[in-house]
Amino acid sequence: MYPNLFGQRLLNTCGICIAIGLVLCFVVYRYYVQKKGIDRKFADFLEWNAYVAIAAGFFSAAFFQAVYNYIENPAAGFHITMQLTFLGGLIGGVSSFLIVYFAYGRKRFGPRLMEAYPIAPVCITISQVGGRIGCFFAGCCYGKPTDSWLGVRFPNLLYKAYPTQLFEAAFLLVLFLVLLYLVIQKNFKQTFVVYMIAYGSFRFCIEFLRDDPRGELVGTLSPSQTLSLLMIVGSVPVYFATRRILGASSPA
C-alpha cells in the first residue's frame, strides 16, 4: 500500500507503525505502574527486561518463519529472512522475559511478578494493533480475493482482497480496551487467559480468510492455526497456575 512515507526508504511505514505500537505499549505499562503504585526499581527492571524480550521476540519471529518455510520447501534450504510471524515472536519474547526474570529478577526483588502480570497482555495487544496496521501499509498478510465492498487492491495483487490486517487490528483494539477496563477498573488478574482464548480463537478463524501463504505445520492447518489451538489449550493450565499463585500470595 504505502511501504514508505513521502517516498523515503528510511521512513518505512510498517516499521513506524510497529514503533508506535511499542511506544503505546510502554505508555500503558507506565500508567499501570503509577496507578497501582508498583515499586519503581522493580518496575524499571521489568521494563528493561521487556526491551530484551522484544529483541528476542523479533529474532524468534524470523526463526519460526524460517522453520515454516523449510518445512514447506526443504529443497530451498534453511534461511532466516525479514519475514516474521507474530505467534512465533510471542513465544520467543515471553520465554526470554521469564528466563531473565527467574534467573535474576526473582532473586533480587522476590516473587513479585504477579504485580505486573495482569497488564502484560494489555501491552502486547496494543503493540499488535500497530504491527497489524503496519502489515496493511506493507501489503503483506492480505486476505483472499473478493468482489465485496470490503475488498482492497494491494499493489502486488491483480485483484481486490480482504484487508485481513485491518480486521485483526480492529479486533485487537476492542480486545485491548476490554482488557484495560478489566485491569484498571475491576482489578482483574486472569487477563492472560482472556487474551489467549480470545486472540487464539480469532486468529484461528481469520486464517481461513488469509491468502498470504506461510506454509503448513500440521495437516492442512497453517502454522498460525496450529499455534492458535495450542494457545487456546494452554490457557487452561495458565488459569490454574495463576489461580494457585494468587491464592498462595493472598493473606491468610
C-alpha positions as CSV (number, residue, x, y, z in Angstrom):
1,M,0.0,0.0,0.0
2,Y,2.3,2.7,1.3
3,P,5.5,1.0,2.2
4,N,7.4,4.3,2.6
5,L,6.3,7.7,3.8
6,F,6.9,10.6,1.4
7,G,8.7,8.2,-0.9
8,Q,11.7,7.9,1.5
9,R,13.0,4.4,2.0
10,L,14.3,5.3,5.5
11,L,10.7,6.2,6.5
12,N,9.4,2.6,6.4
13,T,5.7,2.7,7.2
14,C,5.5,-0.7,8.6
15,G,8.5,-0.1,10.9
16,I,7.0,3.2,12.0
17,C,3.6,1.6,12.9
18,I,5.4,-1.1,14.9
19,A,7.4,1.6,16.7
20,I,4.2,3.5,17.5
21,G,2.6,0.3,18.9
22,L,5.6,-0.4,21.1
23,V,5.7,3.2,22.4
24,L,2.0,2.9,23.3
25,C,2.8,-0.4,24.9
26,F,5.2,1.2,27.4
27,V,2.9,4.2,27.9
28,V,0.2,1.8,29.1
29,Y,2.7,0.0,31.2
30,R,3.9,3.1,33.0
31,Y,0.3,4.3,33.5
32,Y,-0.4,1.0,35.2
33,V,2.8,1.2,37.4
34,Q,1.7,4.7,38.5
35,K,-1.9,3.7,39.1
36,K,-1.0,0.6,41.1
37,G,1.9,2.1,43.0
38,I,4.4,-0.6,41.9
39,D,7.9,-0.1,43.3
40,R,10.0,1.9,40.9
41,K,13.1,-0.2,40.9
42,F,11.1,-3.3,40.2
43,A,9.1,-1.6,37.6
44,D,12.3,-0.4,35.8
45,F,13.7,-3.9,35.9
46,L,10.6,-5.2,34.2
47,E,10.7,-2.5,31.6
48,W,14.3,-3.2,30.7
49,N,13.6,-6.9,30.6
50,A,10.7,-6.2,28.2
51,Y,13.2,-4.4,25.9
52,V,15.3,-7.6,25.8
53,A,12.2,-9.7,25.3
54,I,11.1,-7.6,22.3
55,A,14.5,-8.1,20.7
56,A,14.4,-11.8,21.4
57,G,10.8,-11.8,20.0
58,F,11.8,-10.3,16.7
59,F,14.5,-12.9,16.3
60,S,12.1,-15.7,17.3
61,A,9.5,-14.4,14.8
62,A,12.1,-14.6,12.0
63,F,13.3,-18.0,13.1
64,F,9.9,-19.6,13.4
65,Q,9.0,-18.3,9.9
66,A,12.3,-19.8,8.5
67,V,11.3,-23.1,10.1
68,Y,7.8,-22.9,8.4
69,N,9.4,-22.1,5.1
70,Y,11.9,-25.0,5.4
71,I,9.1,-27.5,6.3
72,E,7.2,-26.3,3.2
73,N,10.2,-26.5,0.9
74,P,13.2,-28.3,2.3
75,A,15.0,-28.1,-1.1
76,A,15.3,-24.3,-0.7
77,G,17.4,-24.7,2.4
78,F,17.1,-23.0,5.8
79,H,17.3,-19.2,5.6
80,I,16.3,-16.5,8.1
81,T,14.8,-13.6,6.2
82,M,12.8,-10.5,7.1
83,Q,9.6,-12.5,7.1
84,L,8.1,-12.6,10.6
85,T,5.3,-14.5,12.3
86,F,3.7,-12.9,15.4
87,L,2.9,-16.1,17.3
88,G,6.5,-17.3,16.9
89,G,7.7,-13.9,18.2
90,L,5.3,-14.1,21.1
91,I,6.7,-17.5,22.2
92,G,10.3,-16.2,22.0
93,G,9.6,-12.9,23.7
94,V,7.6,-14.3,26.6
95,S,10.2,-17.1,27.1
96,S,13.0,-14.6,27.1
97,F,11.2,-12.4,29.6
98,L,10.5,-15.3,32.0
99,I,14.1,-16.7,31.8
100,V,15.6,-13.3,32.7
101,Y,13.1,-12.8,35.5
102,F,13.6,-16.1,37.1
103,A,17.4,-16.1,36.6
104,Y,17.9,-12.6,38.0
105,G,14.8,-10.6,38.9
106,R,13.2,-13.1,41.3
107,K,16.4,-13.4,43.3
108,R,16.8,-9.6,43.6
109,F,13.2,-8.5,44.0
110,G,11.4,-11.6,45.3
111,P,8.4,-13.4,43.9
112,R,6.6,-10.2,42.7
113,L,5.9,-11.0,39.1
114,M,2.1,-11.1,39.7
115,E,2.1,-7.4,40.5
116,A,2.7,-6.6,36.8
117,Y,1.3,-9.9,35.3
118,P,-2.2,-8.5,34.6
119,I,-1.0,-5.6,32.4
120,A,1.3,-7.7,30.2
121,P,-1.4,-8.9,27.7
122,V,-2.8,-5.4,27.6
123,C,0.6,-4.1,26.5
124,I,1.0,-6.9,24.0
125,T,-2.4,-6.3,22.4
126,I,-1.9,-2.6,21.8
127,S,1.5,-3.2,20.3
128,Q,-0.1,-5.8,18.0
129,V,-2.5,-3.1,16.7
130,G,0.4,-1.1,15.5
131,G,2.0,-4.1,13.9
132,R,-1.1,-5.2,12.0
133,I,-1.7,-1.6,10.7
134,G,2.0,-1.8,9.6
135,C,1.3,-5.0,7.7
136,F,-1.6,-3.3,5.9
137,F,0.7,-0.5,4.7
138,A,3.4,-3.0,3.7
139,G,0.9,-5.0,1.7
140,C,1.6,-8.4,3.4
141,C,-0.7,-10.7,5.4
142,Y,-3.6,-9.9,3.0
143,G,-6.8,-11.9,2.6
144,K,-8.5,-13.9,-0.1
145,P,-9.8,-12.4,-3.4
146,T,-13.2,-10.7,-3.1
147,D,-15.6,-8.5,-5.0
148,S,-17.1,-7.2,-1.8
149,W,-17.0,-3.5,-1.0
150,L,-14.7,-4.5,1.8
151,G,-12.0,-5.5,-0.7
152,V,-8.8,-3.6,-1.2
153,R,-6.5,-3.7,-4.2
154,F,-2.9,-4.2,-2.9
155,P,-0.1,-3.1,-5.3
156,N,1.3,-6.6,-5.6
157,L,-2.0,-8.2,-6.5
158,L,-4.1,-8.0,-9.7
159,Y,-7.4,-8.3,-7.7
160,K,-9.1,-7.0,-4.7
161,A,-8.6,-8.9,-1.4
162,Y,-9.9,-8.8,2.1
163,P,-7.8,-6.4,4.3
164,T,-7.4,-9.1,7.0
165,Q,-4.8,-6.9,8.6
166,L,-7.4,-4.2,9.4
167,F,-9.9,-6.8,10.5
168,E,-7.3,-8.1,13.0
169,A,-6.3,-4.6,14.1
170,A,-9.9,-3.7,14.8
171,F,-10.4,-6.9,16.8
172,L,-7.2,-6.3,18.8
173,L,-8.2,-2.7,19.6
174,V,-11.5,-3.9,21.0
175,L,-9.7,-6.6,23.0
176,F,-7.2,-4.0,24.3
177,L,-10.0,-1.8,25.6
178,V,-11.7,-4.7,27.3
179,L,-8.6,-5.9,28.9
180,L,-7.6,-2.4,30.0
181,Y,-11.0,-1.9,31.6
182,L,-10.8,-5.2,33.4
183,V,-7.3,-4.5,34.8
184,I,-7.8,-0.8,35.8
185,Q,-11.5,-0.8,36.8
186,K,-12.1,-4.3,38.0
187,N,-8.6,-5.3,39.2
188,F,-8.9,-8.5,37.2
189,K,-5.9,-10.8,37.3
190,Q,-6.6,-13.5,34.7
191,T,-6.0,-11.3,31.7
192,F,-3.6,-13.7,30.0
193,V,-6.3,-16.4,30.0
194,V,-8.8,-14.0,28.3
195,Y,-6.1,-12.9,25.8
196,M,-5.1,-16.5,25.0
197,I,-8.6,-17.7,24.4
198,A,-9.8,-14.5,22.6
199,Y,-6.9,-14.0,20.3
200,G,-6.3,-17.7,19.7
201,S,-9.9,-18.2,18.6
202,F,-9.9,-15.1,16.4
203,R,-6.5,-15.9,14.8
204,F,-7.6,-19.4,14.1
205,C,-10.7,-18.2,12.3
206,I,-9.2,-15.2,10.4
207,E,-6.6,-17.6,8.9
208,F,-9.4,-19.0,6.7
209,L,-9.6,-15.6,5.1
210,R,-5.9,-15.1,4.8
211,D,-4.2,-15.7,1.4
212,D,-0.6,-14.9,2.3
213,P,0.8,-18.4,2.4
214,R,3.2,-19.2,5.2
215,G,3.4,-23.0,4.9
216,E,1.7,-25.8,6.7
217,L,2.7,-27.2,10.1
218,V,0.1,-29.9,11.0
219,G,-2.1,-31.4,8.3
220,T,-3.8,-28.7,6.3
221,L,-3.7,-26.1,9.2
222,S,-1.5,-23.1,8.8
223,P,1.3,-22.6,11.3
224,S,-0.7,-19.8,12.9
225,Q,-3.7,-22.0,13.2
226,T,-1.7,-24.8,14.9
227,L,-0.2,-22.3,17.4
228,S,-3.6,-20.7,18.0
229,L,-5.0,-24.1,19.0
230,L,-2.1,-24.6,21.3
231,M,-2.7,-21.1,22.8
232,I,-6.3,-21.9,23.5
233,V,-5.5,-25.2,25.1
234,G,-2.6,-23.6,27.0
235,S,-5.0,-21.1,28.6
236,V,-6.3,-23.9,30.9
237,P,-3.0,-24.6,32.7
238,V,-2.3,-20.9,32.8
239,Y,-5.6,-20.3,34.5
240,F,-5.0,-22.8,37.2
241,A,-1.3,-21.9,37.7
242,T,-2.3,-18.2,38.1
243,R,-5.1,-19.1,40.4
244,R,-2.8,-21.1,42.6
245,I,-0.1,-18.4,42.7
246,L,-2.7,-15.7,43.6
247,G,-4.2,-18.0,46.3
248,A,-0.8,-18.6,47.8
249,S,0.1,-14.9,47.8
250,S,-3.2,-13.9,49.5
251,P,-3.1,-13.2,53.2
252,A,-4.5,-16.0,55.4
